[in-house]
């Protein structure tokens, strides 16, 4: 479906008469990111999933500015308007969680309850953002070179060695996760990283203080970096509640889908 400078790929599961959840995947994911969770939720919710710019089958028709968080958020609002969804719940993971937080802070009337999995409000200072932009630029160049060297799978394997992912490599379905990731275009992923990475997004810390909506923060016990970030978010935001999921790391919905879904159901049905 074409919206302004985008041709969004999206799909839906469940009964249209039930409350709507919009799912936003993480970096290098796609609209199938939450498949296990959606199978457990679709009897009670209408689940809308979308490929974000630079991922899956969504095509960016405009300039590279179309990959930014602000423009992506506006386009998603237009997509919801086209689908006649005037209010819905949000579930966002990692990059998708940062985008979900931006959406709820700038369009609060559209998203009464939001689930943020392993997400953050960005970086506070210009110096931190500049350093992150530099680092993400290096990663983006590695992504682009992975096509030339035909070793995208090697890039992915190395990516999941980061401490935030804990022991995800030992998960019985890890190889399947890698295969799904290879369906993305590394050049498009590089554009997303350069223009919607943590360094490029606006800091949302100050705006978070005035957030009027209910937020559920989900973070894995072994993901120490994001446990610390989310604890600080919960302390400063009146309507945030934090749940630390035991024996898991950054990708909770992949590692422990039943725990992930149980927390979402309790939160959204309260």
VENZI-V569867 format. One record per helix or strand of 2 or more residues. SS is the DSSP state (2 for helix, 1 for strand). FROM is the first residue (numbers start at 1). TO is the last residue. Records with the same first field share a line. If there is no record, write none. Layout:
SS=FROM-TO, FROM-TO
This chain:
1=2-3, 6-7, 10-13, 19-24, 45-50, 59-60, 89-93, 113-117, 214-220, 240-245
2=35-41, 64-67, 69-82, 95-106, 108-110, 126-149, 152-159, 163-165, 168-170, 174-181, 186-196, 205-208, 224-236, 252-255, 257-269
